[in-house]
């Protein structure tokens, strides 16, 4: 999946068995339609050279993209919606109230680290596994450890 740059990202292409794709980083400003970065490229799935614009038009698009980069034009990206507040299961909440160190650690974690512990505990299929994971989580949090502390 090669990408090309000139004063910033310009365009990219990707190849598949049956087709390829080509798109511009600032595609909506270059080609004039679609998303700023279209997942299927700005010319859709290309199965033959006939699916591309002619050489003159394609060269014009490349020049326009290079000019946009050289002049420092930025594309306004849509903001990602904020994630919903993390629901803490009752058993984890009860265990955290019993252990002040673990509760303080959990509350000081970033939402992503809290989510790792909650998901690990709630994904257990057997009640015994869930209890074992809950005990392990409380122990690790009391020591100030994140869920994947072994890999840090």
Secondary structure, DSSP 4 states (H G I P E B T S, - for coil): --EEESSSEEEEEEE-SS-EEEEETTHHHHTSSS-SS-TT-TT-SB-SGGGSPPHHHHHHHHHHHHHHHHTT----PPPPPPPPPPPPPHHHHHHHHH-HHHHHHHHHS-HHHHHHHHHHHHT-SSHHHHHHHHHHHHHHHHTT--TTGGG-
